[in-house]
Every structure is written in C-alpha cells, then in structure tokens.
Amino acid sequence: MTSKVKDAKAALLKAQQAYQDALKVERESAVEQAKELVDTFGITASELGFKAKRAKRGTSVKSETSTSKLPAKYANPANPSETWTGRGAKDKRPKWVLDYIANGGKIEDCLIKT
C-alpha cells in the first residue's frame, strides 16, 4: 500500500470514529429530551405508536393475559402440599421426588388421582 493510501485510510478511520463519538453524544441528549417530554406530558408508548417489545431469542416475556399455572400432576405422599407438574428435565425434579425415588419409590405412586 502506498503512503498516500495509508494516510487516506487513517484519515477515514479517524473521521468515522469522530462521527460515531458525535452521534453518541447527540443520541444521549435526544434520549434525555424525549424522557423529559414523556414525563412532563404523561405520554404513553402507545400514544407514540410503539408496540410491545418482542423478546430476544432465548428469553421469554410473560403476557399480561397469560394463563394460570399448570395443575399439579404429582404430590409428595409424605406431604401432599408439595406438588409438581411433571414438567422439566429429569435433573430438575423437586428434591422430594428425587428422595422418594432414591428410597425405592416409583414416580407413578405420586400421581394425583383425579
């Protein structure tokens, strides 16, 4: 690469960084102004035309209209107030289930009769 090209590239990178720095400062100022206006006038996101944020992959967002918890499928024979829906990996079972099985019990014995 020639000296002239290297100098031009360096100048370009410097200008790009200056642009990014200036943009960041302006953006922060704009966000602060917007927050002040929203607070002052009690503006809502829906009034501005915003919709609810979508969850990023790997996360979940509970809906305001979400359904209630799943009903329990299993109950601890020694303490029926301890229940489990049966959902989740085997290594995520409640301690009482693991203890019951370790002591020779069968998971089927814990099924709640309906």
ABEGO torsion letter per residue (X at the ends): XBAAAAAAAAAAAAAAAAAAAAAAAAAAAAAAAAAAAAAAAGBBAAAAGBBBBBBBBGBBBBBAABBBBBBBABBBAABAABBBAGBEBAAABBAAAAAAAAAGBBAAAABBBX
